[in-house]
Amino acid sequence: MGLSRRKLIFATVVTLGLTGCAFSDWQTNYRDVIDPELSKNWRVSSIDVQVPASLTVSEANTFAPNTDIVWRGEPYGDRHVQVDKIITQAAQDGSANLKGSRAVRLVIVMRTFHALTERTRYTLQSAGVHNISFSAQVFDAKSGLALTPVDEIRADLVGYTGNQALASEARGETQKSRILNHVTRVIAGWLGTGEDVRRKFNRSGR
């Protein structure tokens, strides 16, 4: 079998494997549960990000580990803690424009934080997705009264691979910075203090 034939078969197998979850189901989405006229009176005084210990983690350098957390954008360590810090920072930045008089507490519970493995990032071209999802809810900081229902938020983002990844790194744009900026915009849009960033996209990915 010639080399070009092997490459074609390899690429086909990888693509089929990555499309196994859903080729066209990637999206950034949240419901219109927050009226901007209401949220402009809020001030986020505390943020509670929860990354349940039950969320599974994989360090396997495969194309699409079947797990809840895949994170290689920082040195090896406690991935739950690293995800917590990223989402907490995004929540702080995404709610920074709320400067009203009513103090509120923002609670976020992570469901999925599935970024790219090294093998996916540097082997593939034009494939790969940062699959991120969480629930979010706003409470009155003093009374504890729920001001919004629980909203399930999707914050999927195109993951850069191959030449795209190399060009991104050359610009100083890392997986961490891209995810942080994206989730910040998602939270701001959900809170009604930023642009509406909801969209769907097609891409092979986990």
C-alpha positions in Angstrom: 0.0 0.0 0.0 1.4 3.4 -1.0 2.1 6.2 1.5 -0.6 8.5 0.1 -3.1 5.6 0.4 -2.2 5.1 4.1 -2.5 8.8 4.8 -6.0 8.8 3.2 -7.2 5.9 5.2 -5.7 7.3 8.4 -7.4 10.7 7.8 -10.7 9.0 7.1 -10.6 6.9 10.3 -9.7 9.9 12.4 -12.5 12.0 10.9 -15.1 9.2 11.4 -14.0 8.8 15.0 -14.3 12.5 15.7 -17.7 12.8 14.1 -19.1 10.0 16.3 -20.6 12.4 18.8 -22.3 14.9 16.5 -20.9 16.6 13.5 -23.5 19.4 13.4 -24.6 19.8 17.0 -21.9 22.2 18.3 -23.3 25.4 19.6 -23.1 28.4 21.9 -26.5 28.6 23.5 -28.5 29.9 26.4 -32.1 30.9 27.0 -33.4 34.4 27.3 -34.1 34.1 31.0 -32.6 37.4 32.0 -34.1 40.8 31.1 -31.2 43.3 30.6 -33.5 46.0 32.2 -33.5 43.9 35.4 -29.9 42.7 35.4 -28.5 46.3 35.0 -29.6 46.8 38.6 -27.4 43.9 39.8 -23.9 43.8 41.1 -22.2 40.4 41.4 -20.8 40.3 44.9 -19.9 36.6 44.9 -19.2 33.9 42.4 -19.5 30.2 43.3 -18.1 27.9 40.6 -18.5 24.2 41.3 -16.5 21.6 39.5 -17.9 18.4 40.9 -15.5 15.7 42.0 -17.7 13.3 40.1 -16.6 14.8 36.8 -14.1 12.3 35.2 -10.7 13.4 34.0 -8.4 11.8 31.3 -4.8 12.4 30.6 -4.8 9.9 27.7 -3.2 11.3 24.6 -5.9 10.0 22.3 -8.1 11.9 19.8 -11.2 12.0 21.9 -11.1 10.6 25.4 -14.5 9.6 26.7 -14.5 11.7 29.8 -15.9 15.0 31.3 -12.7 17.0 31.6 -9.8 17.1 29.1 -7.4 19.9 29.7 -3.9 20.3 28.5 -3.6 24.1 28.3 -1.7 24.2 31.6 1.0 22.0 33.2 -0.1 18.7 34.7 -2.0 19.2 38.0 -5.4 19.1 39.5 -7.6 19.6 36.5 -10.7 20.3 38.6 -9.0 23.2 40.3 -7.6 24.6 36.9 -11.1 24.5 35.4 -12.5 26.2 38.4 -10.0 29.1 38.1 -10.7 29.5 34.4 -14.4 29.6 34.8 -14.3 31.8 37.9 -12.1 34.4 36.0 -14.6 34.2 33.0 -17.5 34.8 35.3 -15.8 37.8 37.0 -14.9 39.3 33.7 -18.3 38.5 32.1 -20.2 40.2 35.0 -17.9 43.1 35.4 -20.3 45.6 33.7 -23.0 44.9 36.2 -22.7 47.8 38.6 -26.2 48.2 40.1 -27.2 48.5 43.7 -28.6 45.0 44.2 -25.9 42.5 45.3 -26.3 39.1 43.7 -24.5 35.7 43.8 -23.7 33.8 40.6 -23.6 30.0 40.9 -22.1 28.0 38.1 -21.9 24.2 38.0 -19.6 22.6 35.4 -20.9 19.7 33.3 -18.2 19.4 30.6 -14.8 20.9 29.9 -13.5 18.9 27.0 -10.6 20.8 25.3 -8.1 19.2 22.9 -5.4 16.6 23.6 -1.9 17.1 22.2 -2.5 14.4 19.6 -5.7 16.2 18.3 -4.1 19.6 18.4 -1.0 18.8 16.5 -2.0 15.9 14.3 -5.3 17.0 12.8 -6.2 19.8 10.4 -9.5 21.7 10.4 -11.0 19.5 13.2 -11.5 19.7 16.9 -13.9 21.4 19.3 -13.7 22.8 22.8 -16.8 21.2 24.2 -17.8 23.3 27.3 -21.1 23.2 29.2 -22.4 24.3 32.6 -25.5 25.4 34.5 -25.8 28.9 35.8 -28.2 30.7 38.2 -28.4 34.1 39.9 -29.5 34.6 43.6 -30.1 37.6 45.8 -26.9 37.9 47.9 -28.8 38.8 51.1 -32.0 36.8 51.0 -30.8 33.8 48.9 -33.9 34.2 46.7 -33.4 32.7 43.3 -33.7 35.5 40.7 -33.4 33.2 37.7 -34.2 29.6 37.0 -31.3 27.2 36.4 -30.1 27.7 32.8 -28.1 25.0 31.0 -25.5 26.8 29.0 -23.5 25.5 26.0 -20.2 27.3 25.2 -18.7 25.2 22.5 -15.8 26.7 20.6 -13.9 25.8 17.5 -10.6 24.3 18.6 -7.5 25.2 16.6 -5.5 22.2 15.2 -2.5 21.7 12.9 -1.4 24.9 11.1 -4.2 26.9 12.8 -2.9 25.9 16.2 0.7 26.8 15.3 -0.4 30.2 13.9 -2.4 30.9 17.0 0.5 30.1 19.3 2.7 32.4 17.3 0.3 35.2 18.0 0.4 34.4 21.7 -3.2 33.1 21.5 -3.4 29.9 23.6 -6.1 27.4 24.2 -6.6 28.9 27.7 -6.9 32.5 26.4 -9.3 31.6 23.7 -11.5 29.6 26.1 -11.4 32.3 28.8 -12.4 35.0 26.3 -15.1 32.9 24.8 -16.7 31.9 28.1 -16.5 35.5 29.3 -18.5 36.6 26.3 -21.0 33.8 26.8 -21.6 34.7 30.4 -21.9 38.4 29.5 -24.4 37.6 26.8 -26.5 35.4 29.1 -26.5 38.1 31.8 -27.7 40.7 29.3 -24.6 42.9 29.6 -22.9 41.9 26.4 -23.5 40.9 22.8 -25.6 37.9 22.0 -23.0 35.3 21.0 -25.3 32.3 20.4 -24.5 30.3 17.3 -24.2 26.9 15.8 -21.4 25.5 13.8 -20.3 22.3 12.0 -17.0 20.7 12.8 -15.5 17.3 13.4 -14.8 17.0 17.1 -15.5 15.3 20.5 
